[in-house]
Amino acid sequence: MTVSPISYHKSVSRKLNIMFFLKIAGVTIFLFILTYYFFYIAMESVIHHRKEVIVPDVKGKSALSALRLISENNLALKVSGFEFDDSVPVGTVLRQTPQAGMTVREHKIIRVVFSQGGASVFVPNLIGLPMRNAELLLRQRGLVLGEVTEAFSLKAQRGTVLSQDPAAESSVSKNSMVQLVISAGLPPSSITLMPDFKQKKIDEVYKWASDNNFAVNVTEDPESLFPYGTVLEQMPASDTVVNEKTEFSFVISGHKASQFGENEYKISYQLTQGGSQRHVRIVAVSLDGDKEIFNGLRDPGSKIELTIPKTGIEKVRIFVNGIMVEERRIK
């Protein structure tokens, strides 16, 4: 079979091209290996010319102390993470890598893990709960019942939580103690306690003061949401022991009922029967923020009735023992 001159030349040209590319590839690989070798030799020379140092012990040190010790030894620090640990204060080094005492070259990175202290939890709202229920709720949240003291009360049944420390919704470490003041029931006849007049009419204050020969000072708040004469603030607080030397002051709503007219909104909420007293909060939500309009302990089955102006109010939220049970939009 005869091969044409054209086919022969094409075949030779292809072989030459392949040989050319193979040579180029070989030269490129050779240069890469040579470059890498010299780079490796250079880096090894630099690294081995660094001094050897002993890793300091930074475990249990603060962040500032750990950084100082590591930098003094020409080492670098890197934070690897954070972990909860009740036994180690917040911001303290829990562990390190490499370990203390090891020999490393200068500029070696020392990785550390810092403590976040004990795991944080929110303190539940215990006000209005019976003592046993409050203690159970604390256990469920990983908290410990601290000192329990008693105080006489006109508004809370015996054994009901009157106040707590830390306050509800405070962020504390797990296993923190919560101190409680619980009701010791009604006081003896020799002790006079300040009643809870908030959200009640000032006429009730005047009658009580007259019966006990007390003088009271009353001021008005013209910007209040409540009908005229509603007690907004009182001093002393309810359940405080008082006598003839006590100074009494009250702030009442300065709005006339007629100012509301058809723009008033009546709030009515009734607690369910059974159980113990409950802590009720009612909050009015507006563009200017939230405004508390009721806050107090109420007996099972009792009814709360309030009147507020609709102007500016978008909705009303009702909380029982710290839990929102209802939200009403103002139309």
Buried (B, 14 or more C-beta within 10 A) or exposed (E): EEEEEEEEEEEEEEEEEEEEEEEEEEEEEEEEEEEEEEEEEEEEEEEEEEEEBEBBBBBBBBBEEBBBBBEEBEBEBEEBEBEBBEEBEBBBBBBBEBEEEEEBBBEBEBBBBBBBBBEEBEBBBBBBBBBEBBBEBBEEBBBEBBEBEBBBBBBBBBBBBBBBEBEBEEEBBBEBEBEBBBBBBEBEEEEBBBBBBBBBBBEEBEEBBEEEEBEBEBEBBEEBBBBBBBBBEBEBEBBEEBEEEBEBEBBBBBBEBEEBEEEBBEBEBEBEEEEBBBBBBBBBBBEEEEBEBBBBBBBEEBEBEBBBBEEEBEEBBBBBBBEEBEEEEBE
